[in-house]
Amino acid sequence: MHLLRIPFAGKLAALLLTFCCLSAQAADDRSIVEQRIQAMNGKLANEHPRLLIRPADIPALRKSLLETLPAQPDTAALAKLALAPLDNKPLPPQPLAVSNGTDEGSKAWREGYQTASDTGNQAWRYALGWQLKNDAQYGREAARWLLHLASWKIDREVLRTNDELFIQHLRPMIFAYDWAYDALTPEERTTVRTALEARLKLLAEHIQPKFSLTQPTSPDNSLSHPMRFISTLGLGGLALYHDTPAAPGWVAWAYEYYNRQFPVWGGDAGGWAEGLNYWATGMTQHMRFLEAMQLQGFDEPLARPFFRNTPWFATYFQMPYGGSSFGDLTNIMAPTPSMALLLEKFALLQQDPYLLQAGRLFSSKLPTAFNYYDYGAIDALLHLFRRGQSKLVEAELYQLPRARLFDDIGWVAMHGKLGDKATDVMMGFKSSPFGSASHSFADQNSFVINAFGEPLAISSGYREYYDSPHHKGWTRTTAAKNAILVGGEGQPIKQASAKGRIARFLAGDQATYVLGDAREAYAGKLSQALRHVLFVDKRYWVMLDELAADEARNFQWLLHAREKMQIDESRNFVQIAKGAARLDVYFLSPALGQLAFRQTNQFAVPVANGYEKRMPDEWHMTAETKKEARSQSILSVLFPRRDGYTGDEASVRALPARSGFAAAVTHDAGVDRIYIARDKDRSIRADGINADARAAWLGERGEDTRLLLVDVRRFNEKKVFFEASKTLSMEGYFNWSVFNVRFLEPPPEGTTIQFRIGLPPRTLTGVPKNDWIYDEDNKTLDIKLRPSTSLLRIVPARPFDEEENPNPLLR
């Protein structure tokens, strides 16, 4: 008996500890909510409307929507939508709450929430008409639709079975109640308010236990919808603030979650691990609540780093055409008017002309629909009403940094000319700490490439409905991504623990280096899973995969496209063609004959019957190592170009290397030499170069040589020799008469660097005079660097005679 008591006592102690922690957490949350309620009580006037419209706005709003906008050619059509037709449309019956998960069930599930959304939006539109016209006909129509919604039997089972039906009727119903408040009789207000109270109480009980105001929320497959629903709880609390005792607590709790913890799927960098689609449709919900609170004088959440940075997530990853990206429903995702409006809102909020330009690049039109997942016509009309209060100058996106890391979610975007559809080349690279949870997929260390207006290397697969056999058995899997399989196996799906990480990111003006580590994502299948990517001269990529397993395996390097690929196994060459865009892929290591190539246009799990026309087959290429091995390195060059532009073509070859890997790429701009070291030794010994560095690029451009050096301590090349006491990263250029270098990260305190240079400097800028010295006897230049040192410019004492000194500037 004593032996049995010990584990029971331990479990009981653990349960008590958990209970105490939860109780303390709940007490902390209550205290935070109570303080926020006290702050709001003094500011929130007991008047309607309160959601996105204030009584003081009504005269100007009427003039804008009824007079100004209808008179302007570019807004006249949208302005007509401000007043819904008074056509006595029949009221639809309450839709059945049917579960998602099968083909037929999903169809009924979608029909249910669509009816709910349409019904709610009818009430909302007539409530807007009441505010604009103060006409009893609009007031009575708003009341008719509101009372119909209130009559629906909405209970916990509806919320459990079809949460979209629940939320999509509720949110516009809240707006309609607030905007049509004065058009309702006291009895009607009581009826509608009672229905809202009951539904918001269910909503609060559903979502509040899942989120803490004081502790971060761990990624979970069940949290995507509940987090989006926080906004509706907040809006409901704000609308009922003076009408319902529980309402102040709902709005205060929602506001504080946005202010303290939001979001689950990203962080300060502004990323969204579920992908662009879920970012775009979710942010419309979150921003409605936060804009409503801002108009009431509460704007702390919008000042947080996440909200300052999140518009850049779309700016860098959403192409101005149907490009491919990561996450659910983003295989071929075109920009939408709703997304354009969202970026314009952020642009005006932050007074940032670049965001304004990004939004206009996505769409020149404003949204005109009435649905749940996007901004609609009402949002567009209110935005136009307020937009005149702020003006921004024009800006060009290509002036922004070409590469950006969202370290919160482990996504990197690399652009050649950001915002230029015709000439931009873009790679998205992912190695995410969020793993494959929720609407993220099992695609750590994967990439997509979009170029010249076309999706080239794509994230494969579709979603007929959530967790369909195809969606779960193909789209979510590593096999459907531009990633690595080991022995035909990839990363587990729907697991937050199947994570990757960006181990190194370094972005210069001309080149970018990224290192992804996906070892943890393979759940023991690989002991090493590194993918190095070097974006060279803003036009192509060199990629090195370092793979190792505990036992000998074959490794598969995957590539997916919308069109059939050209494969030339005699050259280790693959080409993707889409429209006039091409992606040439050269495999330089392993050597010829050691890779087997195959492709198919069949999905491992086909799309469901009836979806084939909307979801056509895609093409899937596998380059597989022929021999099993415990470790394998794969060096590839991915060169996008345009068909018919001979200057875009390249000649690619491997260079001999005793340590590390080396390649030469010749194209119209010049010749590039690229070097990448193995991660464990960071040593490069190849083709006239001897360096202790992680990676290097030297590009010959006429008399100039451009360079990028990543984590370098020593560099010995025919034109350049230097040593540093501590690791540095730099970019620059040199020629016969000058050496320019810019440090990409602050030099560590106490760093010294020594150059061999044939003559003393005539000028040396970037450090004080007493921080450098030239040794005439040894021909060495010693420079003391400080953390504030950002650049060096060395100009020799006199012009060199190339015949007299073949290495005139350096050494």
Secondary structure, DSSP 4 states (H G I P E B T S, - for coil): -HHHHHHHHHHHHHHHHHHHHHHHHHHHHHHHHHHHHHHHHTT--S-S--SS--GGGHHHHHHIIIIIGGGSTTTHHHHGGGS-----PPPPPPPP---SSSHHHHHHHHHHHHHHHHHHHHHHHHHHHHHHH--HHHHHHHHHHHHHHHHS---HHHHHH-HHHHHHHHHHHHHHHHHTGGGS-HHHHHHHHHHHHHHHHHHHHHHGGG--SSSPPPP-TT-HHHHHHHHHHHHHHHHTTTT-TTHHHHHHHHHHHHHHT--SS--TT---TTBHHHHHHHHHHHHHHHHHHHHTT--TGGGSHHHHHHHHHHHHHS-SSSB--SBTT-TTB---HHHHHHHHHHHHHHT-HHHHHHHHHH-SS------SSS--HHHHHHHHHHHTT-------GGGS-SEEEETTTTEEEEESSTT-TTT-EEEEEE--TTTT-TT--S-TTEEEEEETTEEEE------SSTT-HHIIIIITSGGGSSSEEETTB-PPSS-TTS--EEEEEEE-SS-EEEEEE-GGGGTTS-SEEEEEEEEETTTEEEEEEEEEEEEEE-EEEEEEESSPPEEEGGGTEEEEEETTEEEEEEEEESPTTSEEEEEES--SSPPPTT-TTTS---EEEEEEESS-EEEEEEEEEEEEEETT-GGG--EEEEE-EEESEEEEEEETTEEEEEEE--TTT-EEEETTEEEESSEEEEEEETTEEEEEEEEEEEEEESS-EEEEEEEEEEEEEE-SS-EEEEESSPPPTT-EEEEEBSS-EEEEESS-GGGEEEETTTTEEEEE--TT--EEEEEESS---TTT-SS-SB-
